[in-house]
Amino acid sequence: MADTIINKLEAWFMDDNSGVEQFVEDFAKAHKDVFELDAEEHKQEYMTIYIDFQKKFETKLEAFLSENNVSHEAFLEECHKHQSGVDAGFGIVDVLLATLEFDVFMQMMLDAKTRF
């Protein structure tokens, strides 16, 4: 099961049809103007937007799990197994976790501000 759900997660995350990449891009485009490139301190509004992003992303992830008949517990167990495996490296589980980190989110928003 570990390989199967992790492989499905990677395919879902990277597949243009799943909408994950498009979701991230659309979210960044919609909120990029709030962010300041040269700000020395983060505004409280950044955290509010980050929490909104987390909730929406988690909703997409929960839909993926439901579509694949995988419980949260089984998914977490498989992610832990994958991360501690012999060939763990930096894989899709790490990408998924990084997506939900504030620093990565901030970089994504600042990149969007300069890109779009």
MINU-544978 format. One line per 3 residues: number of its first residue (from 1); their letters; for each residue x, y, z of N, C-alpha, C. Coordinates in pm, whole numbers, plus 32768, in hexadecimal, padded with zeros to 4 digits. Example, Ala and Ser with C-alpha at 12.3 -4.5 7.8 and 13.67 -1.06 7.14 Angstrom:
1	AS	8527/7DC7/830C/84CE/7E3E/830C/8528/7EB6/830C  8505/7F1F/82C4/8557/7F96/82CA/850A/8003/8313
This chain:
1	MAD	8052/7F87/8000/8000/8000/8000/8056/807E/8000  80C9/8079/8045/811D/80F1/8051/8143/8125/7FC8  8178/80CE/7F76/81A1/80F8/7EF2/812A/8127/7EA0
4	TII	80BD/80E3/7EAD/8047/8104/7E5E/8011/818E/7E7F  7FF9/81AC/7EFB/7FBF/822E/7F1E/8025/829E/7F0B  80A2/8284/7F27/8109/82E9/7F12/8118/8305/7E7C
7	NKL	8117/829C/7E2B/811D/82B0/7D9A/80A3/82FC/7D67  802F/82DA/7D9C/7FB5/8322/7D75/7FBC/83B4/7DA0  7FF4/83CC/7E18/8004/8455/7E49/805E/84A4/7DEB
10	EAW	80CC/8469/7DC4/8128/84AF/7D6A/80E6/84CC/7CE3  80A0/846A/7CAD/805B/847E/7C2D/7FF1/84EC/7C3B  7FA6/84E9/7CA8/7F3D/854E/7CC1/7F7A/85D8/7CCF
13	FMD	7FE5/85E1/7D19/8024/8662/7D35/805E/86A0/7CB6  8098/864D/7C61/80DB/867E/7BE9/8082/8684/7B6D  800D/8645/7B73/7FB4/863C/7AFF/7F6A/86C0/7AE8
16	DNS	7F72/86F2/7A6E/7F2D/876E/7A4B/7E95/8762/7A5B  7E60/86EA/7A48/7DCF/86D6/7A50/7D98/86D8/7ADF  7DEF/86C1/7B41/7DC1/86BF/7BCC/7DA4/874A/7C00
19	GVE	7DE4/87AB/7BC1/7DCC/8835/7BE9/7E22/8865/7C5D  7E7D/8813/7C90/7ECF/883E/7D01/7F29/88B2/7CD8  7F71/889F/7C6C/7FCB/8909/7C3E/7F7B/8986/7C1A
22	QFV	7F0B/8973/7BD7/7EB8/89E6/7BB1/7E7D/8A29/7C2C  7E54/89DA/7C8F/7E21/8A12/7D0C/7E89/8A6D/7D4D  7F05/8A3C/7D57/7F6F/8A89/7D97/7F88/8B0A/7D48
25	EDF	7F8E/8AFE/7CC5/7FA6/8B74/7C72/7F34/8BD9/7C7D  7EB9/8BAA/7C75/7E45/8C04/7C7F/7E40/8C49/7D07  7E5D/8BFD/7D71/7E5D/8C37/7DF7/7EC8/8CA4/7E01
28	AKA	7F3F/8C86/7DCE/7FAD/8CE6/7DD3/7F8A/8D65/7D85  7F51/8D53/7D0F/7F2A/8DC7/7CBE/7EC2/8E1D/7D05  7E64/8DDD/7D47/7DF6/8E25/7D89/7E24/8E74/7E03
31	HKD	7E91/8E49/7E42/7EBB/8E88/7EC0/7F42/8ECE/7EBA  7F86/8EC8/7E4B/800F/8EFB/7E40/801C/8F90/7E5F  7FB7/8FDE/7E42/7FC2/906F/7E54/7FC6/909A/7EE6
34	VFE	7F9F/9043/7F3F/7FA3/9061/7FCE/8034/905F/8001  8087/9010/7FC1/8110/8FF9/7FF0/8170/9063/7FBB  81CE/908B/8012/8231/90F0/7FEF/82BA/90AD/7FE2
37	LDA	82FD/90C9/7F74/837E/908A/7F59/83EA/90B2/7FBD  83EB/912E/7FE6/8457/9160/803A/8431/9172/80CD  83C3/9138/80F7/8396/9149/8181/83F7/9104/81E1
40	EEH	8417/9149/824C/8470/9110/82B1/8423/90B9/8314  83A4/90D6/8326/8350/9088/8380/82D6/9056/8334  82A3/8FE4/8361/822C/8FAC/8323/81B0/8FEC/835F
43	KQE	8153/900E/8309/80D2/9043/8337/807E/8FD0/836E  8024/8FEF/83C9/7FC8/8F8B/83FF/7F73/8F4F/838E  7F58/8FA1/832B/7F06/8F75/82B9/7F47/8F00/826F
46	YMT	7FCC/8EF9/826F/8011/8E8A/822E/7FEA/8E05/826F  7FE3/8E06/82F3/7FC0/8D8C/833B/7F2F/8D64/8320  7ED8/8DC6/8317/7E4B/8DAC/82F8/7E3E/8D6A/826E
49	IYI	7E88/8D9E/820D/7E85/8D66/8186/7EC3/8CDB/8185  7F2E/8CCA/81D0/7F70/8C48/81DC/7F11/8BDE/8215  7EC8/8C02/827D/7E68/8BA5/82BA/7DFB/8B81/8255
52	DFQ	7DCD/8BE4/8209/7D69/8BCA/81A1/7DA1/8B69/8139  7E1E/8B7D/8110/7E5F/8B23/80B1/7E66/8A95/80E9  7E91/8A8A/8166/7E9A/8A07/81A5/7E13/89BF/81A4
55	KKF	7DAB/8A05/81CC/7D26/89C8/81D2/7CF8/8999/8149  7D0B/89EB/80E4/7CE1/89C7/805D/7D35/8953/8026  7DB7/8956/8041/7E0D/88EA/8013/7DE8/8867/805A
58	ETK	7DCF/886F/80DC/7DA9/87F7/8127/7D24/87BF/80F5  7CCA/8814/80CB/7C4B/87E6/8092/7C64/8797/8012  7CC0/87C8/7FBE/7CE5/877F/7F44/7D24/86F9/7F67
61	LEA	7D7B/86F7/7FCB/7DBD/867C/7FF3/7D57/8618/802B  7CFA/8649/807B/7C92/85F1/80B2/7C3C/85B5/8043  7C20/8603/7FDB/7BD4/85CE/7F69/7C24/8561/7F23
64	FLS	7CA5/8575/7F14/7CFD/8510/7ED9/7CF7/848E/7F2A  7D04/849A/7FAE/7D01/8424/8004/7C7B/83DC/7FF9  7C0F/8429/7FFA/7B89/83EF/7FEF/7B78/83A6/7F6A
67	ENN	7BA5/83E3/7EFE/7B9A/83A5/7E79/7BE9/8323/7E72  7C51/8318/7EC3/7CA5/82A0/7EC3/7C87/8243/7F38  7C1B/8260/7F82/7BF1/820D/7FF3/7C61/81F5/8057
70	VSH	7CA6/8261/807B/7D14/8259/80DB/7CF2/82B2/8152  7CFC/827A/81CA/7CE1/82C7/8243/7D57/8323/8260  7D3E/838A/82B1/7DAA/83E3/82DA/7E18/8396/8321
73	EAF	7DEF/833A/8378/7E4F/82ED/83C6/7EA7/8298/836C  7E6A/8253/830B/7EB6/81FE/82AF/7F14/8254/825A  7EE4/82C6/8230/7F36/8320/81DF/7FB0/8350/822D
76	LEE	7F9B/837C/82A8/800A/83AB/82FB/806F/833C/8314  803D/82C5/832D/8095/8253/8344/80EB/8237/82C9  80AE/823C/8254/80F8/8223/81D8/815D/8292/81BD
79	CHK	813A/830D/81DD/8198/837D/81CD/8211/836C/8228  81F8/8345/82A5/8267/832E/8303/82C1/82BD/82D3  8283/8252/82A2/82D2/81E2/826E/8327/820F/81F8
82	HQS	82EC/825C/81A1/8333/828C/812A/83A9/82E5/8150  8394/833E/81AF/83FE/8399/81D8/8471/8352/821D  8454/82E6/8262/84BE/82A0/82AB/84F6/822A/825B
85	GVD	84CA/8219/81E0/84F9/81AC/818C/8589/81BE/8161  85C2/8153/812D/864E/8152/8102/8666/81B8/8093  860A/81C1/8034/8619/821D/7FC3/85C7/829B/7FD6
88	AGF	85B4/82C5/8052/855A/8334/806E/8580/83B2/8021  85F7/83E6/8033/861E/845F/7FEC/85B7/84CE/7FFC  85BA/852D/7FA1/8558/8599/7FA2/84ED/8574/7F3D
91	GIV	847F/853F/7F6D/8416/850E/7F15/8396/855D/7F20  832D/8523/7EEF/82AC/8567/7EE8/8276/8587/7F72  8291/8535/7FD5/8262/8552/805D/82A3/85D3/808F
94	DVL	8323/85E3/8071/8369/865D/8099/8332/86D6/804F  8312/86C4/7FD0/82D7/8731/7F81/8250/8758/7FBE  8201/86F4/7FE0/817E/870D/801D/818D/8758/80A1
97	LAT	81E8/872D/80F4/81FE/8770/8175/8233/87FD/8161  828D/880E/8103/82C5/8893/80E9/8259/88F3/80B9  81FB/88C1/806D/818D/8914/803B/8141/8955/80AD
100	LEF	813E/8913/811F/80F0/8945/8191/8144/8990/81F8  81C3/89AB/81D9/8219/89F8/8234/820F/8A8C/8213  820B/8ADF/8279/81FA/8B6F/8267/8269/8BAB/8211
103	DVF	82E6/8B87/8229/8354/8BC0/81DC/8349/8B9F/8147  8322/8B24/8129/8310/8AFC/809D/829A/8B47/8061  8230/8B56/80AD/81BC/8BA2/8080/81E4/8C33/8061
106	MQM	8230/8C70/80BB/825A/8CFA/80A5/82AE/8D06/8025  8308/8CA9/8011/835A/8CAD/7F97/8303/8C9D/7F1B  82A1/8C44/7F23/8244/8C31/7EB4/81FB/8CB3/7E94
109	MLD	81CD/8CF9/7EFA/8183/8D75/7EE6/81DD/8DE3/7EAE  8257/8DEB/7EDF/82B4/8E51/7EAC/82DD/8E32/7E1C  82EF/8DB1/7DFE/830C/8D8A/7D74/8298/8DAF/7D18
112	AKT	821D/8D98/7D48/81A6/8DB9/7CF9/819F/8E4F/7CDF  81C4/8E9B/7D42/81BF/8F2D/7D34/821C/8F5C/7CC3  828F/8F20/7CB7/82EC/8F48/7C4D/82CC/8F06/7BC7
115	RF	8290/8E91/7BCB/8275/8E44/7B50/81F6/8E6F/7B09  818E/8E94/7B53/810C/8EB1/7B14/80F2/8F48/7B13
